Amino acid sequence: MFNILYYMFKGVKRGYARMSATKQDIIRSASKMFNEKGFLATSIQEIAQDCSIAKGSVYKYFPSKEDLLCAVFDECQTVYFDQAERLKKTEIGTPKESLVNQIVFRFQYFIEYRHIMVNFIDLPITQYETFRSLRSHVRARMMDWHRSWLLEVYSERIEPFLWDLIFIYRAIIKDYLQRIINEVKSLSIEDTAWFIVDKLDALVEHMTRSGSKGLLGRSAYDKFILSGSDDWNNEKERLAEEMFSRVVALLETWPGGTARRKELQEIVQLLGAEMTQAQPRKSLIQALCAYLEQEQELRSSVIQFKQIVLEE
């Protein structure tokens, strides 16, 4: 495995020359301590002591521990992509072998920096603006990385179902990384990487033979990338209105009796009225949706509406 710490902390990567030595020291110490102890168990005082500086000197560069975590994560993921690009340029095998090596490198890197790379999105800073912006940036870069590799290995024949394949690949990678980290009986990283690519081969072959057009498009990618941003919040509002209108339309042609239809329409009206409030009551939305979900014809649309509205 590459000497990651050398590249990360000796100033090779872009942007380090513009940092003061003190800021570099803080990021280096925070990275080490977050990775060893975790974000929540590490204090700013401990980071300052590790750097042999006053606690106030840390706040001079980073207003909060959350800002410092974002800076550490940004450095860590930037080094990852720099190393991944360097690995790609030195590959001499087939595209499929190169993809396997990329997966192996990803697993090794993420395992070594799991408290930063893996647990970052699980920390209680999801409402932090710097975090949301950084998450969107990293998601976009990672998804584009997946896309470029899948196209390189499988060529244009995957275009009809490209976005589905990207999301499937991402989910498989993420799940097996968790298995490698958490399983009592350790899995071979190399064997796991080949297993993943073997299953991708089978999936691509099946979808190509069957003429699959896929279910997802570029819009699914955009929504995933923008999740948590103001753009996504606006998109959520539009989607919620669209799903609500679908429920209303389904009731217009609902095959049940007139009395039952009227009862359901009254529930939908209450739901619509609640959605116009400045702070809709989630408990009431849950209860109204649960009532509507009793009808088979409405269930799928109501569940989708509820998931959009109640998503944090």
N, C-alpha and C positions, 0 to 999 in steps of 0.2 A: 504493500500500500504506500502511496506517496507520503512523504514527510510533511503532513498537513500543517503541523504546528510551525514548521520552518517558514512556509509560504504565508501563513496567516499572521505571524508575529514578527517577522524580520523585515516587513515593509516592502515585499515584492509587489503586492497587488496595487492596482490603481487607487489613487487617492491618499495613500499613506503619507506621501511626501508632503501633503498639504496639512497634515495633522501636527500639532505640537507633540513633543515627547510625552508630556503629562497625559494628554488625552489618549495616546496610544497605550500608556501604562494602565490607565483606568479600564479601557476596553479589554486589555489582555487579562488583567486581574479578575474583572467581572466574568469574562468568558470562562476562565478556569474555575471560579467559585460557583457560578451558576451550573456548570456542567458537573461538578463534583457534589454539590450540596442541593442544587435546585434553586429556582428563583425565590420561592417563598421563604426558604430557610436561610437565605443570605441577606445580610444587612449592608447598608451603605457604609456603616462604620467599619465592618470587616474588610470591605473592598478598599477603603481609604488606608487602613492599617497595612494591608498587603502591598499597597503602593508607597507606603511611608510618607503619606501626605495627610493634611487635615481633612476632616469630613467635609468642610465647606468648599474645599477645592474640587471635590467631585461634583457638587451642585453648581459650581461655576460653569461646567461643561454640560451637565445633564440635570435639568430641573427636577427630575424624579427618577426613582428606580425603574419605572416603566419606560422612560425615555432611554435609559441606559440599556435595558433589555432589548429594546428595538434596535439600538445601535449595534449591540453584540450580535443579534440575529442577522442584521443586514450584512455585517462583516462575514459572518459564518456562511451565509448562503452565497455571497459573492465569491468567496474562496471556493466553495463547492463548484460553482459553474465555471470558474477559471480552470480548476483542475479537470473537470469533465471535458471541457473544450480541448485542453492539452492532451488528455488521453485519446480523444477522438482523432486528433491530428497525427498521433503516433501509431494508430492501429494499422495492421497490415493484413488482417484476416478478412473474412467475408462480412457483409453488413450484419448478418445475423450473429456472428461471433462477436462483432463489435458491440451490438446491443446487449448481449449477455455480459460482456465486460463492463458496460456502463451500469447495468443493474447491480453487479457485484460491487463496483465502486460506490454506488449510491448506498447500498446496504452497509458497507464498511464505514462510510463517512457518517451516516445518520446514526449508526450504533455508537460510534465514538463520541458524537455530540448530541446524543438523544435528548438530554435535558434542555437543549437549545433548539435543535431542529425538529424533534418529534413532539415535544410537550409544549412548544410555544403557543399553539392555537388553543390549548386546553387551559391556559392560565387566565385568571380573572381580570383581564385587561381588554376584553372584547369591545368595550364601548369607548376605548381610548382612540382618539382620532389618528394619532401617529401609527398606532398598531393597525387600524383598519386600512390605511393607505398602504402601509408596507405589505400587509397580507395580500391585498389586491395585486400589487406589483409582483410579489413572489409567485402567487398563483398563476398569473399570466405568463411569467417566464417559464415556469415548470410545465404548464400545459403546452406552450409552444415548443418546448424541448421534446415532450412526448410526441407531439404531432410530427416534428421533423424526423424523429427516429422511425416512427411507424411508416411514414412515407418512404424513407430511405430503404427500409427493409422490404416493404410489401408493394411499393410503387403505387401508380395511379389506380390500380384495381380496387383499392379500398376507399376511393373517393365517395362512392354512394353511401357508405356507412362509416365514414371517417370519424365523425364526432362521437358516435356510439362507441367505437373502438377505443378512442382516447379515454373516455370515461371508464370503460371496462378495464383497460390497462392500468389506469391510475388507481382504481379500487383494488385490483389484484396486488399491485406493488405495495400499496399502503397496508393491506391486510397481512401479507406475508412478512413485511417488515415488523409488524407488531408480534407476529408469531415467533419470529427469530429472536426478538428481544425478550419475550415473556415466557416462552415454552421452557418447561423444566428440562426436557430432552432437547438439546440444541439441534437445530437444523443446519445442514451444510449450506453455506451461502452460495457456493458455486452450483450445487445440485438444485437449489431452489431457483436460481436464475435460469438455468436450462429448462427446468420444469415449466416456469412461467412462459418462456418463449415457445416451448413445445405446444402449450395450450393455446397460445396466440395463433400459431400456425394452423391448428385444427379449426379454430374459430374463423379465421380469415378464409380458409378453404371452404368451410361450410357456407358462410355468408356469400361468398363469391359464386359458388355453385347454385345456391338457391335464388340468386338474384336479389338479395336483400337490399332494401333502400334505407334501412335504419329508421330509427324513431326520432333521433335528435338532430338538430341543426346548429348553425353558428349561434343562434339566439341562446341555446342552452349554455354554451361556452360563455357568452357575454354575461348572462345572469349569474353564473358561478363566479366569474372574476369580480363582478361588481357587488357581490353579496356584502351587505354591511355599509356600503357607501350611500351617499345621497341619491345617486343615480339609481341604485337598486331599490331604495326606499320608494322612489317615484314609480319604478317599475312594479313593485309589489302592490302599490295602490291601484295601478291600472289592471293588474292581473286579478286582484280581489274583486274589482268592479265587473270584470269580464266573467268571472266564475259566478258571482252573485246573479248577474243577468241570465246566465245559463240555467241556474236553479229556477228563476222566475219563469223562463220559457218552458222548462220541463213541466212545471205545474199547469201551464196553459193547456198542455195536451196530456195531462196525467190521466191514466185509464181508470182510476178509482171513482167512487161516488162523488156527487156534487157537494154534499155536506163535509166529507173528509177533505176535499180539495179546498174548500173555503177555510177550514180549520188550519190546514197547512199554509195557505196564503197569509193568514193572520200571523202565524209564527214567522214567516219570511218578512213580513212588514215590520215586526218587532226587531228582527235581526238587522234589517236595513236602517231602522231608526237608531239603533244602538251604534251602528258604524259611523253615523254622522256626528257622534259626540266627540268632544275634544279629547277625552280619555275614555275610550270604550272599555266597558267592564269585561274582562276576559272570562270571568266565571259565568256571566250571563251568556256570552257568546258560546261558550262550551256547552251550556245547558240547552240553548236553542238548537244548536247544531246536532246535539245528541238526539233530540226529539225528531228532527228531520231525517236523521240517518236511519231511523226505523223503517223508512220506505225504501225498498230495493232500488226503485227507479231513480231516486235522488241521492243515494248514498255516496257514490263515487264523486260526484260534483261537490257535494257538501263537504266531504273529507278534504278535497283539494282546496276548497275555499277556506276551511278552518286552518289548514296547515300554512297557507299564505298569510292569513291575518294574524295568527298567533305566533308566527316565527319571530324569534328574538333577533 
